[in-house]
């Protein structure tokens, strides 16, 4: 009875006031989401517009690409640029070179980075903390600084203009080791102790217990490594000296730029051909990418 009297006396307890409060709270909660969607939409347009323009311009004749002011939608659709790409360049050979290098570099990172990550995360040995700090420290070194020493090393080993010279220097990286170490550290130690009690060795524990639990991290590492190796331009440009070892980015850069003029149509068609497999891989594996990034906490 006393409760009913308090509700009657308190004007804010009426249904109309409660509804107004609900509307106020709903509007207050919706405002940051509206700004969030606007910010994401602007960012999406800024990032996607160059790729859309590249794809549309690859279907334009050379004269229309050079026209001033530039046109957005092709006035004359043509596949001449793609025809020239496949006839003027040995496209299958360059595509095979890029695929071979990217696949082997990705497999190497998955194997060696996961093994090193397991060692740093779950095996106690002397100097583990200092060695891991050194690995983290190498992440701060710009890649361009290592270019000359790495080329001298590869040259003295006789690996210039070979697949081994393109692949071996990138079979493992500090970022992959850090990623796998962070993910494996979160796994419970009881799983490893149970394996050791059952008599399993470290390699068997790693292969049969740890690796199956690391699928999200392995998927993230594999995708990021594949994309980085597929788009790598500088190292193949330095090491590959014959056309048989050119990768797609190197071949497109060398063949689309002449001594007197630049063939922009060929460049744009080649860029579309290089980007298309990467976009396809992302669309197929985007679920694993998002899951892996969310699980490992990459920002």
Secondary structure, 3 states (H helix, E strand, C coil): CHHHHHHHHCHHHCHHHHHHHHHHHHHHHHHHHHHHHHHHHHHHHHHHHHHHHHHHHCCCCHHHHCCCCCCCCCCCCCCHHHHHHHHHCCHHHHHHHHHHHHHHHHHHHHHHHHHHHHHHHHCCCCCHHHHHHHHHHHCCCCHHHHHHHHHHHHHHCCCCCCHHHHHHHHCCCHHHHHHHHHHHHCCCHHHHHHHHHCCCCHHHHHHHHHHHHCHHHHHHHHHHHHHHHHHCCHHHHHHCCCHHHCCHHHHHHHHHECCCCECHHHHHHHHHHHHHHHHHHHHHHHHHHHHHHHHHCCC
